[in-house]
Amino acid sequence: MLKEMYLKDFLSQTASSDPVPGGGSVAALSSALAAALSAMVANLTVGKKNYESVSEEMETIVHQMVAYKDAFVDLIDKDANSFDGVMQAFKMPKETDAEKLARSNRIQEETKYAASVPLEVAKKTSELFDMIEALVQKGNKNAQTDALVAAMMARTAILSALYNVKINLGSIKDAEFVAGMNKEVEALESYAIRKESEILKQASF
């Protein structure tokens, strides 16, 4: 599994001619990094002098961000596996009309799933912003830049994941499914860009 790799091995695999891990897995990794950085900032705030009033809130953020981090790590493999599903569908036999129909239907099903995974990454990542904003506002000022980087990583993760949604939507014939996904994509893109901008403006230096 990709998530069990050492960092240098993951990067070497990414740089190879193998299509996985690709942009979707890297987006999930970016989300995991955003959550990990956020947990670090919260941990550096808990129990520190002058931050006693927010220690309980920061402890809650630590627990939530660690859970998000673990979920995003799992999504690294989930995204890679969804791509494999599409590739396997294309390898199905297509000699008879029945085989062609079964292959076409399977390709459509797997492509829908491949679009849904990065959308899950984007949605879940969008849930980090309010906590990251709280870290910028109330967290240890010595670690504020880390919270700001977390905001940037979250925004990048969302936009990256959504590009992977879009490329899959181009191959899906279900117009209603595509329209619904596009609506979600547009909303998430706008939200990510707006929240990152709002958070970065709150830097105290």
PyMOL commands that set and color helices and strands:
alter all, ss='L'
color gray80, all
select helices_A, chain A and resi 2-4+7-15+23-43+52-90+97-126+129-138+141-169+175-200
alter helices_A, ss='H'
color red, helices_A
deselect
rebuild
show_as cartoon
